């Protein structure tokens, strides 16, 4: 029973919660986050304090790092030696901290992420500016607490005579909190502190006239004043940081990009490797070589370009796709009032000012006490010298030191402290102790006491001392700004020509959705014959276009696929293409209606859609320029069981002809159809009766006077001239195009606007194919049923017709 009482019966979650809570508090307060007052994490503070105690300062010789690390672990920081050494190394890396707090001899790492040499090889000492962080620590300016084994005391914070948190920044991750405070220019921060002292209510905008923004030790260009202002107001914000690059012309008319500054905390070796990978993987065209020419004179990365490369485009691509440009996120968390707090710029300055006020007050109290003690003793010495012989006689007559002190106090009214000073005075001092010297010292001490008392009584005088000290810091340590600041974030536009090798190729698209690009050589070797096709499939378009062009593929379900040509796999002409389902996922019953090649998305071009249920929709082509290519996008909003029948690219001035399966035809001008948005469903194109549907929507130029060729399910083909019809307006019933039969009337399968050069392919339910030359048929009026071209009994009813695709060069006209 007694054994059981030793143990507590507690729920696991309570124990875990309590223990993890304690651990988190420790991590947050004692490890990962900096203090808002001196800007240091505990390990950094301990390193600096240990070096200061060991007199390992900037005016003395360097000392082995291992010795310092040993002192830190032994006296203040009972953790691993590597963690202490790593922290010490970081304080010396002038590409990580704006003002190095430790000076190091030997290899202390590099911008390429190389590790530093082991601590037994390197030597270190405090830098000159570090001594300002520790100045007057002996004057009881900060609170001290016992160390981990209660053998000595360590400071909870350093006096920090300059605003180190903003000057050097901080980065860290703890339990539940992370911090990211960028380094700033010391001169600017000091100016802002002085402004805040003079005008405690100064706004972020006013402070930003002093602090222009972060000043990274690696330089670079910072963009986005808006994000910066937000960060200074709230503690969180986002800016863009890019390296400094310029374009240089070299021999032979070629150009190269030279980078001499990279963004903060970016690994240079990784950046150069990434740039070279872009060249090897041909993600960007125009780079011939990437070299790191960095030497002791400074950083220099050279990106050599090919002869006619678009240098601006390549540079923009590098900004966009490598760490040559990064997003820097402010997250200004520090320990403030023993609690992790997200601090705005004014709060940070106020925390520092309050700390300085306390430090200077404590320092003044220390100096005052010391001066008062000394003044009291000097007063006693002056009195003793004035009655020197009596004092000597009294001491000689005494039994021992204690008795002597007692006699002096009794006989002449000295205090305990004065009597102690007199009896410990060495004899030789009496020979040359000049009373005037003592009086002079007493006078100076009284002046000092008076000054310190007025200082402690007046806040404004205290602040004047702080400001004067800060100005001397600025004069001694401030340097020029390294990071350039630009107000606006530059939008990076990367032209396709930069990323894609421009090459003319052949693209074939089939109705079942097989797409491929083929080199002109492979197409030429086969003379354009022997194209691999699946049974029952046929080619929709055969296009000679460029890899920098785009193809829009439209499906019967009102979707479209945005295909940059360069993303299509390069496949031999004789091989089957890749199915679009491998590129973008589409539904099982979905098939392609048309493929439209696009070089430029022009404002004066439109897409026109005709649907089965008699709708027409016209939208600006520019709306269809997509940024995502991974899934089908909506081209037209279809209602119910509606499907797209035809899609055309128009110039806004064309004529439209719509045909229904019941042989009604309607002709009107494109202007009758208003332009609507991409996701709209359009307007009524033709008046339909029950069971009637649109089989074809044609777009043409009436001036060209095309023929209209219709095919019926009973195998009849009929050609008509446009003059057989009258141009009317939208949403009418239209006119009949076939002679009406009581028994087994002809149904229209398809209608095409054709010219002399066109050939029509007719396909039957039994997969029989027949080619028809439209001009072999004489033009009929509207009241005949045309000529039979096949026997339906034998071949099956006609299910589909199409114009045999010609080899097109759609953009040749534009280029000549």
C-alpha positions in Angstrom: 0.0 0.0 0.0 2.8 2.4 0.9 4.5 1.6 -2.4 1.3 2.6 -4.4 1.1 6.0 -2.7 4.3 7.1 -4.4 2.5 7.2 -7.8 -0.1 9.7 -9.0 -3.1 8.4 -10.9 -3.5 11.0 -13.7 -5.1 10.9 -17.1 -2.5 10.6 -19.9 -3.8 13.7 -21.8 -3.4 15.8 -18.7 0.2 14.7 -18.1 1.1 15.0 -21.8 -0.6 18.4 -22.0 1.2 19.7 -18.9 4.7 18.4 -20.0 4.4 19.5 -23.6 3.1 22.9 -22.4 6.2 23.3 -20.2 8.5 22.2 -23.0 6.9 24.6 -25.5 7.2 27.5 -23.1 10.9 26.6 -22.6 11.5 26.4 -26.4 9.7 29.6 -27.1 11.3 31.7 -24.3 14.7 30.1 -24.0 15.7 28.9 -27.4 14.1 30.0 -30.7 12.8 33.5 -30.4 14.8 36.7 -29.9 14.1 39.2 -27.1 12.5 42.4 -28.3 15.0 44.5 -26.2 18.4 43.3 -27.4 17.3 41.2 -30.4 19.2 38.1 -29.2 18.3 34.5 -28.6 19.6 33.0 -25.3 22.4 31.1 -27.0 23.6 34.2 -28.8 23.5 36.3 -25.6 25.4 33.6 -23.7 28.1 33.5 -26.4 28.6 37.2 -26.4 28.5 37.4 -22.6 31.0 34.5 -22.2 33.4 36.1 -24.7 33.1 39.5 -22.9 33.8 37.8 -19.5 36.8 36.1 -20.9 38.1 39.4 -22.3 37.9 38.0 -25.8 37.3 41.4 -27.3 38.0 43.2 -30.6 41.1 45.0 -29.2 42.8 41.7 -28.2 44.1 38.7 -30.2 41.8 36.1 -31.6 41.2 33.0 -29.5 40.3 29.4 -30.5 36.6 29.0 -31.0 36.6 25.6 -29.2 37.8 27.5 -26.0 34.9 29.9 -26.2 32.4 27.1 -26.9 33.7 25.2 -23.9 33.2 28.2 -21.7 29.7 28.8 -23.0 28.7 25.1 -22.4 30.4 24.9 -19.0 29.1 28.1 -17.6 25.9 29.1 -19.2 24.4 26.9 -21.9 24.3 23.1 -21.1 23.6 22.0 -24.7 25.4 20.4 -27.6 28.7 22.0 -28.7 27.6 22.0 -32.4 24.5 24.1 -31.6 26.6 26.6 -29.8 29.3 26.7 -32.5 26.7 27.0 -35.3 25.2 30.0 -33.5 28.6 31.5 -33.1 29.5 31.0 -36.7 26.2 32.6 -37.9 27.0 35.7 -35.8 30.2 36.1 -37.9 28.7 35.4 -41.4 28.5 38.8 -43.1 26.0 37.5 -45.7 23.6 36.5 -42.9 23.9 39.3 -40.4 24.1 43.0 -41.4 26.5 43.8 -38.6 28.7 40.9 -37.6 28.8 40.4 -33.8 31.7 38.0 -33.9 34.9 38.2 -35.9 36.2 34.9 -37.1 39.6 33.8 -38.5 39.4 30.7 -40.8 36.6 29.1 -42.8 33.3 30.3 -41.4 31.2 28.9 -44.3 30.1 30.5 -47.5 27.1 31.8 -49.5 27.2 28.5 -51.4 26.2 26.7 -48.2 29.6 25.2 -47.5 30.0 24.2 -43.9 32.5 26.1 -41.7 35.7 24.5 -40.5 35.6 22.6 -37.2 35.8 24.8 -34.1 39.3 23.5 -33.3 40.6 25.2 -36.5 38.9 28.6 -36.3 39.6 31.5 -34.1 37.2 34.2 -33.0 36.7 37.4 -30.9 33.9 39.9 -30.3 33.6 42.5 -33.0 33.8 46.2 -32.1 30.0 46.7 -32.4 29.4 43.8 -30.0 31.1 45.7 -27.2 28.3 48.3 -27.6 25.8 45.5 -26.9 27.6 44.7 -23.6 28.8 48.2 -22.7 28.1 49.1 -19.0 26.9 45.6 -18.1 29.1 45.8 -15.0 27.1 48.8 -13.8 24.1 46.7 -12.8 22.2 47.9 -15.9 20.4 44.6 -16.5 19.0 41.9 -14.3 21.2 38.9 -13.6 20.0 35.4 -12.7 21.9 32.3 -11.4 23.2 30.1 -14.2 22.0 26.4 -14.6 24.1 25.1 -11.7 23.9 28.2 -9.5 27.6 28.8 -9.5 27.7 32.2 -11.3 25.2 34.7 -12.6 24.3 35.5 -16.2 22.3 38.4 -17.7 18.7 38.0 -18.7 19.2 40.6 -21.4 22.1 42.8 -22.6 22.2 46.6 -22.3 22.2 46.8 -26.1 23.4 50.3 -26.8 22.1 50.1 -30.4 18.8 48.6 -31.7 20.1 45.1 -32.6 16.8 43.4 -33.3 16.0 45.6 -36.3 19.7 46.1 -37.3 20.5 42.4 -37.6 17.0 40.8 -37.8 16.2 37.3 -36.6 14.9 34.0 -37.9 13.7 31.1 -35.9 11.1 28.3 -35.5 9.7 27.2 -32.1 6.6 25.3 -30.9 3.6 27.2 -32.4 5.6 30.3 -33.3 8.0 31.2 -36.0 9.8 34.5 -36.6 11.2 36.2 -39.6 12.6 39.7 -39.0 14.8 41.2 -41.8 18.0 43.1 -41.1 17.9 46.9 -41.5 20.3 49.7 -42.0 21.7 50.8 -38.6 21.8 54.5 -39.4 18.1 54.4 -40.5 17.0 52.5 -37.4 18.8 54.9 -35.1 17.1 57.8 -36.9 13.7 56.1 -36.4 14.4 55.5 -32.7 15.3 59.2 -32.2 12.1 60.2 -34.1 10.0 57.9 -31.9 11.6 59.4 -28.8 10.9 62.9 -29.9 7.4 62.1 -31.2 6.0 59.0 -29.4 2.8 59.0 -31.5 4.7 59.0 -34.9 2.9 56.9 -37.5 4.4 54.1 -39.6 4.3 56.4 -42.6 6.4 59.0 -40.7 8.8 56.3 -39.4 9.2 55.1 -43.0 10.7 58.4 -44.0 13.6 57.3 -41.8 13.5 53.5 -42.2 13.1 53.0 -46.0 12.8 49.2 -45.6 15.0 46.2 -44.9 18.6 46.4 -45.8 20.0 42.9 -46.5 23.7 42.2 -46.2 23.5 40.5 -49.7 22.0 43.7 -51.2 19.5 43.0 -54.0 16.4 44.9 -55.0 13.2 45.0 -52.9 9.9 45.6 -54.5 6.5 46.4 -53.0 6.1 49.4 -50.7 2.5 48.4 -50.0 3.5 45.0 -48.5 6.3 46.7 -46.6 3.9 49.3 -45.0 1.6 46.4 -44.1 4.4 44.5 -42.5 5.5 47.6 -40.4 1.9 48.2 -39.4 0.9 44.7 -38.4 4.1 42.6 -38.1 3.2 40.4 -41.1 3.6 41.3 -44.8 5.0 40.2 -48.1 7.6 41.8 -50.3 9.4 40.7 -53.4 13.2 40.4 -53.3 15.3 39.9 -56.4 19.0 39.7 -57.2 20.7 42.5 -59.1 21.2 41.6 -62.7 22.1 43.5 -65.8 22.5 42.6 -69.5 25.9 43.0 -71.0 26.9 42.9 -74.7 29.9 40.8 -75.5 31.9 40.1 -78.7 30.1 38.8 -81.7 26.9 40.8 -80.9 25.9 38.3 -78.3 24.6 39.2 -74.8 25.1 37.8 -71.3 23.2 38.3 -68.0 25.5 39.2 -65.2 24.2 38.8 -61.6 26.3 40.4 -58.9 23.8 40.3 -56.0 21.4 37.5 -55.0 18.4 37.6 -52.6 18.9 37.1 -48.9 19.5 33.6 -47.6 19.5 32.1 -51.1 22.2 29.5 -51.6 24.3 30.6 -54.6 25.5 27.2 -55.6 21.9 25.8 -55.7 20.8 28.9 -57.7 23.5 28.4 -60.3 22.7 24.7 -60.5 19.0 25.4 -61.0 19.8 27.9 -63.8 22.0 25.3 -65.5 19.3 22.7 -65.2 16.9 25.0 -67.0 19.4 25.1 -69.9 19.9 21.3 -69.9 16.2 20.5 -69.7 15.5 23.1 -72.4 12.9 24.7 -70.2 14.2 28.1 -71.5 15.6 28.7 -74.9 18.6 30.9 -75.5 21.0 30.1 -72.6 24.3 28.7 -73.9 26.2 28.5 -70.6 25.9 29.4 -66.9 29.1 30.2 -65.0 29.9 31.2 -61.4 32.8 33.6 -61.7 32.7 34.7 -58.1 36.2 35.4 -56.6 37.7 37.5 -53.9 36.7 40.7 -55.7 33.0 39.9 -55.3 30.0 37.9 -56.5 29.5 37.3 -60.2 27.2 34.8 -61.9 27.3 34.9 -65.8 24.5 33.5 -67.9 25.8 33.5 -71.4 23.1 33.7 -74.1 22.9 32.4 -77.7 23.2 34.7 -80.6 19.6 36.0 -81.1 18.2 35.2 -77.7 15.7 37.5 -76.1 17.8 38.6 -73.1 15.0 40.5 -71.3 12.7 37.4 -71.7 15.4 35.0 -70.4 16.1 37.3 -67.4 12.3 37.5 -66.6 12.1 33.7 -66.9 15.0 33.4 -64.4 13.3 35.8 -62.0 10.1 33.8 -62.3 11.4 30.2 -62.1 14.5 30.4 -59.9 15.4 31.9 -56.6 16.8 34.9 -58.4 13.6 36.4 -57.2 11.9 35.3 -54.0 8.9 36.4 -51.8 10.1 37.5 -48.4 7.4 37.1 -45.7 7.7 39.3 -42.6 6.6 37.6 -39.4 8.0 39.9 -36.7 7.6 37.8 -33.6 9.8 38.4 -30.5 9.7 37.9 -26.8 8.1 41.0 -25.3 7.1 41.1 -21.7 8.1 37.4 -21.4 5.5 36.5 -24.1 5.9 35.8 -27.8 4.3 38.8 -29.5 3.8 39.8 -33.1 5.2 43.3 -33.2 4.7 46.2 -35.4 7.5 48.6 -36.2 6.4 51.2 -33.6 6.1 48.5 -30.9 9.6 47.3 -31.7 11.0 50.8 -31.3 9.0 51.4 -28.2 10.3 48.1 -26.6 13.8 49.2 -27.4 13.3 52.8 -26.1 11.7 51.4 -22.8 14.7 49.1 -22.4 17.2 51.9 -23.0 15.4 54.1 -20.5 15.6 51.3 -17.9 19.3 50.7 -18.7 20.3 54.3 -18.5 18.3 54.8 -15.3 20.0 51.8 -13.6 23.4 52.9 -14.9 22.8 56.4 -13.4 21.7 54.9 -10.1 24.8 52.7 -10.0 27.1 55.7 -10.9 25.3 57.9 -8.3 25.7 55.3 -5.5 29.4 54.9 -6.4 30.0 58.7 -6.5 28.2 59.2 -3.2 30.2 56.5 -1.5 33.5 57.9 -2.8 32.5 61.5 -1.9 31.8 60.3 1.7 35.3 58.7 1.9 37.0 61.7 0.3 35.3 63.9 2.9 36.7 61.7 5.7 40.2 61.7 4.2 40.2 65.6 4.0 39.1 65.8 7.6 41.8 63.2 8.7 44.6 65.1 6.9 43.6 68.3 8.5 44.1 66.6 12.0 46.8 64.2 10.8 49.0 64.2 13.9 46.1 63.5 16.3 44.8 60.7 14.0 48.3 59.1 13.9 48.6 59.3 17.6 45.2 57.8 18.1 46.0 54.9 15.8 49.4 54.2 17.5 47.7 54.1 20.9 45.2 51.5 19.7 45.5 47.8 20.3 44.5 46.6 16.8 42.7 47.6 13.7 39.2 47.2 15.1 40.2 49.2 18.2 41.8 51.9 16.0 38.6 52.3 14.0 36.6 52.4 17.2 38.9 55.1 18.7 38.7 57.2 15.5 34.9 57.0 15.5 34.7 57.9 19.2 37.3 60.7 19.2 36.6 62.5 16.0 33.2 61.5 14.8 34.3 59.6 11.7 31.8 57.0 10.2 32.5 53.3 9.9 33.4 53.6 6.1 35.6 56.7 6.7 37.4 55.0 9.6 38.0 51.9 7.5 39.5 54.1 4.7 41.8 55.9 7.1 43.2 52.8 8.8 43.8 51.0 5.5 45.6 54.1 4.1 49.3 53.2 3.5 51.9 55.3 5.3 53.6 56.5 2.1 50.3 58.1 1.0 50.6 60.4 3.9 53.9 61.9 2.7 52.4 63.3 -0.5 48.7 63.4 0.1 47.9 66.8 -1.0 44.7 68.2 0.5 44.0 70.3 -2.6 43.9 67.2 -4.8 41.3 65.6 -2.5 39.3 68.8 -2.5 39.4 68.9 -6.3 38.1 65.3 -6.3 35.4 66.1 -3.8 34.3 69.0 -6.0 34.1 66.8 -9.1 32.2 64.2 -7.3 29.7 66.7 -6.0 29.2 67.9 -9.6 28.7 64.4 -10.8 26.3 63.6 -8.0 24.3 66.7 -8.8 24.2 65.9 -12.5 23.1 62.3 -11.9 20.4 63.4 -9.5 18.9 65.9 -12.1 19.2 63.2 -14.7 17.2 60.8 -12.7 14.6 63.4 -11.9 14.0 64.4 -15.5 12.8 62.1 -18.2 13.7 64.5 -21.0 17.3 64.8 -19.8 17.5 61.0 -19.6 16.2 60.8 -23.3 18.8 63.4 -24.3 21.5 61.1 -23.0 20.1 58.1 -24.9 19.8 60.2 -28.1 23.3 61.5 -27.8 24.6 58.0 -27.3 22.7 56.7 -30.3 24.0 59.5 -32.5 27.6 58.6 -31.5 26.8 54.9 -32.4 25.5 56.1 -35.8 28.5 58.2 -36.5 30.8 55.3 -35.6 29.1 52.3 -37.1 26.5 53.3 -39.7 27.2 52.6 -43.4 25.5 53.0 -46.7 22.3 51.1 -47.6 23.0 47.9 -49.7 19.4 47.0 -50.8 17.7 49.1 -53.3 14.0 49.8 -52.9 11.4 50.0 -55.7 7.8 51.0 -55.0 6.0 48.7 -57.4 6.3 44.9 -57.9 7.2 44.3 -61.5 4.8 41.9 -63.2 6.8 39.2 -64.9 5.7 38.4 -68.4 7.5 35.5 -70.0 7.0 35.3 -73.8 6.6 31.8 -75.1 9.5 32.3 -77.5 11.8 32.4 -74.5 10.8 29.0 -73.2 10.1 27.2 -76.5 12.3 26.6 -79.5 10.4 28.1 -82.4 9.9 25.4 -85.0 7.3 24.8 -87.8 5.6 21.5 -87.4 2.5 19.6 -88.6 -0.3 18.9 -86.1 -3.0 16.4 -86.9 -6.3 16.2 -84.9 -8.8 13.4 -85.3 -12.5 13.3 -84.3 -12.0 10.5 -81.7 -9.4 12.8 -80.0 -6.0 11.6 -81.3 -3.6 14.5 -81.4 0.0 14.7 -82.4 2.7 16.9 -83.7 5.1 15.7 -86.3 8.3 17.3 -87.7 8.0 18.5 -91.3 10.8 16.0 -92.1 8.7 13.0 -91.0 5.6 14.4 -92.7 7.6 15.0 -95.9 9.2 11.5 -95.9 5.7 10.0 -96.0 4.3 12.6 -98.5 1.5 13.1 -96.0 0.1 9.6 -96.7 -0.3 6.6 -94.4 -1.6 8.5 -91.4 -2.3 6.0 -88.7 -6.0 6.0 -87.7 -8.2 3.9 -85.6 -11.2 2.2 -87.3 -14.1 4.6 -87.8 -12.0 7.6 -87.0 -11.2 10.5 -89.3 -9.0 13.5 -89.4 -10.5 16.9 -88.4 -7.6 19.2 -89.1 -4.2 19.0 -90.6 -2.2 22.1 -89.8 1.3 23.4 -90.4 1.9 25.7 -87.5 4.6 26.7 -85.0 5.5 25.3 -81.6 4.8 28.7 -80.1 1.2 28.6 -81.3 -1.8 27.3 -79.4 -4.7 24.9 -80.5 -8.1 25.2 -79.0 -10.0 21.8 -79.2 -13.8 22.0 -78.9 -15.9 19.1 -77.8 -19.6 18.3 -78.3 -20.3 18.8 -74.6 -19.4 22.5 -74.7 -15.9 22.2 -73.2 -12.7 23.3 -74.7 -9.1 22.2 -74.2 -6.3 24.7 -74.3 -3.3 23.0 -75.8 0.0 24.9 -76.2 1.5 23.2 -79.3 5.0 22.8 -77.7 3.4 20.6 -75.0 2.2 18.0 -77.6 4.4 14.9 -77.8 6.5 14.7 -80.9 5.3 11.6 -82.8 6.3 10.2 -86.2 3.7 10.7 -89.0 3.1 7.0 -89.4 2.4 6.4 -85.7 -0.9 6.9 -84.0 -1.1 10.2 -82.0 -1.6 10.5 -78.3 -5.2 10.5 -77.1 -6.2 13.8 -75.5 -7.4 11.9 -72.4 -3.7 11.4 -71.7 -3.2 15.1 -71.7 -6.5 16.3 -70.2 -9.3 14.2 -68.7 -12.5 14.2 -70.8 -15.8 12.2 -70.5 -16.3 8.9 -72.3 -19.1 10.1 -74.6 -17.2 13.3 -75.4 -15.7 13.8 -78.9 -14.0 16.6 -80.8 -16.0 19.0 -83.0 -13.1 21.1 -84.2 -9.6 22.2 -83.6 -8.8 25.9 -84.1 -5.2 27.1 -84.3 -4.4 30.4 -82.6 -1.3 32.5 -82.9 -2.5 35.7 -81.3 -5.6 36.4 -79.2 -6.9 39.4 -81.2 -9.7 41.7 -80.0 -11.5 41.7 -83.3 -11.9 37.9 -83.5 -14.8 35.9 -82.2 -15.8 32.3 -81.5 -19.3 31.2 -82.8 -21.0 28.1 -81.4 -24.1 26.4 -82.8 -25.9 23.8 -80.7 -28.3 20.9 -81.5 -31.2 22.5 -79.7 -31.0 25.7 -81.9 -28.8 28.1 -79.8 -26.1 30.3 -81.2 -23.4 31.9 -79.0 -20.8 34.5 -80.0 -17.9 35.4 -77.6 -14.6 37.3 -77.9 -11.7 35.1 -78.7 -9.6 36.8 -76.0 -11.8 35.3 -73.3 -10.5 31.8 -74.2 -6.8 32.5 -73.5 -6.3 30.2 -70.5 -3.5 29.9 -68.0 -4.5 26.5 -66.7 -4.2 23.6 -69.2 -4.7 20.7 -66.9 -8.5 20.2 -67.3 -11.3 21.0 -69.7 -12.6 24.5 -69.6 -16.2 25.7 -70.3 -16.6 27.1 -73.8 -20.4 27.3 -73.8 -23.0 26.7 -71.2 -25.3 23.9 -72.4 -28.8 23.3 -71.0 -30.3 19.8 -70.7 -29.3 17.3 -73.4 -27.9 20.1 -75.7 -24.7 19.5 -77.6 -22.4 21.7 -79.7 -22.8 21.0 -83.4 -20.3 23.4 -85.0 -17.8 26.0 -83.9 -16.1 28.7 -86.0 -13.6 31.5 -85.7 -15.0 34.7 -87.2 -14.1 38.3 -87.8 -17.5 39.6 -86.7 -18.7 40.4 -90.3 -19.6 36.9 -91.6 -22.9 35.3 -92.7 -24.4 32.4 -90.9 -26.5 29.5 -92.3 -28.3 27.1 -90.0 -29.8 23.8 -91.2 -32.1 21.4 -89.2 -32.6 17.7 -89.7 -36.1 18.5 -91.0 -34.5 20.3 -93.9 -35.2 23.9 -92.8 -32.5 26.4 -93.6 -32.1 29.9 -92.2 -29.6 32.6 -93.4 -28.8 35.8 -91.5 -25.8 38.1 -90.7 -23.5 37.6 -87.8 -24.3 41.0 -86.5 -27.7 39.6 -85.4 -25.9 37.7 -82.7 -24.8 39.8 -79.7 -21.4 39.1 -78.0 -21.7 37.4 -74.6 -19.3 36.1 -71.9 -17.4 32.8 -72.0 -19.7 31.0 -69.6 -23.0 32.2 -71.2 -25.3 29.9 -73.2 -26.1 32.3 -76.1 -29.4 33.1 -77.8 -31.9 31.3 -80.0 -30.5 30.7 -83.5 -33.5 29.1 -85.3 -37.1 28.3 -84.4 -37.4 24.4 -84.1 -40.4 22.1 -83.9 -40.7 19.0 -81.7 -38.2 16.3 -82.7 -36.3 18.8 -84.8 -32.6 19.5 -84.2 -29.8 21.6 -85.8 -27.4 19.5 -87.8 -25.1 22.2 -89.1 -24.2 25.8 -88.5 -22.1 27.3 -91.3 -20.1 30.6 -91.4 -19.0 32.1 -94.7 -18.5 35.3 -96.6 -21.6 35.9 -98.9 -19.4 37.8 -101.4 -17.6 34.5 -102.1 -21.0 33.0 -103.1 -20.4 29.4 -101.8 -22.5 26.5 -102.6 -24.5 24.7 -100.0 -24.2 20.9 -100.1 -26.6 18.9 -98.1 -26.7 15.1 -97.5 -29.7 13.1 -96.4 -29.9 9.9 -94.4 -31.3 8.1 -97.5 -28.0 8.7 -99.4 -29.1 11.7 -101.5 -26.8 14.7 -102.1 -28.0 18.1 -103.2 -26.2 21.3 -104.1 -27.9 24.7 -103.9 -26.7 28.2 -104.6 -27.1 30.9 -102.0 -29.4 32.9 -104.3 -32.1 30.3 -103.7 -32.4 31.8 -100.2 -33.2 35.1 -98.8 -31.1 36.7 -96.0 -33.5 37.3 -93.0 -33.1 37.6 -89.3 -32.2 35.5 -86.3 -34.6 33.0 -84.5 -37.0 32.6 -87.5 -38.3 29.3 -88.8 -36.3 29.4 -92.0 -37.3 27.9 -95.3 -37.7 24.3 -96.5 -34.8 22.9 -98.5 -36.2 19.5 -99.7 -39.4 18.4 -101.4 -41.7 17.1 -98.7 -42.5 13.4 -99.0 -45.5 11.7 -97.3 -43.7 8.4 -97.0 -40.2 8.0 -95.6 -39.1 11.7 -96.0 -35.5 12.6 -96.3 -33.8 13.8 -93.1 -30.8 16.1 -93.5 -27.6 14.5 -92.0 -25.3 17.5 -92.6 -24.9 20.6 -94.7 -21.6 22.3 -95.7 -20.8 25.6 -97.4 -18.4 24.4 -100.1 -16.1 25.8 -102.8 -14.7 24.2 -106.0 -11.7 22.7 -104.2 -13.6 20.8 -101.5 -14.3 17.1 -101.4 -17.0 15.7 -99.2 -16.7 12.3 -97.4 -20.0 10.4 -96.7 -20.1 7.7 -94.1 -22.8 5.1 -93.5 -24.0 3.1 -90.5 -22.0 0.2 -91.9 -18.8 2.3 -91.9 -18.8 2.5 -95.7 -17.1 5.6 -97.0 -17.8 7.5 -100.2 -16.1 10.6 -101.5 -18.2 13.2 -103.4 -17.1 16.2 -105.5 -19.7 18.9 -104.9 -19.3 20.5 -108.3 -20.2 17.2 -110.0 -23.8 18.0 -109.0 -25.7 20.7 -110.8 -27.2 23.4 -108.6 -30.8 22.6 -107.7 -33.7 24.8 -106.5 -35.1 24.2 -103.0 -37.9 21.9 -104.1 -35.9 18.8 -105.2 -34.5 15.9 -103.2 -31.1 15.9 -104.9 -29.3 12.8 -106.4 -28.8 9.5 -104.8 -25.0 8.6 -104.4 -25.4 5.2 -102.7 -27.8 2.4 -102.1 -29.0 2.5 -98.5 -30.2 -1.1 -98.7 -26.7 -2.3 -99.3 -24.5 0.3 -97.6 -26.7 1.4 -94.7 -28.1 4.8 -93.9 -25.8 7.9 -94.0 -24.8 8.8 -90.5 -22.1 11.5 -90.9 -20.4 13.6 -93.6 -17.4 15.9 -93.5 -15.2 18.0 -95.7 -12.0 16.1 -96.4 -9.3 18.0 -94.4 -6.8 19.8 -96.5 -3.2 20.5 -95.5 -3.5 24.0 -94.1 -1.0 26.7 -93.4 -3.4 29.0 -91.4 -0.9 31.8 -90.5 1.0 32.1 -93.8 -1.2 35.1 -94.9 -0.4 37.0 -91.7 3.3 36.5 -92.1 3.7 37.7 -95.7 
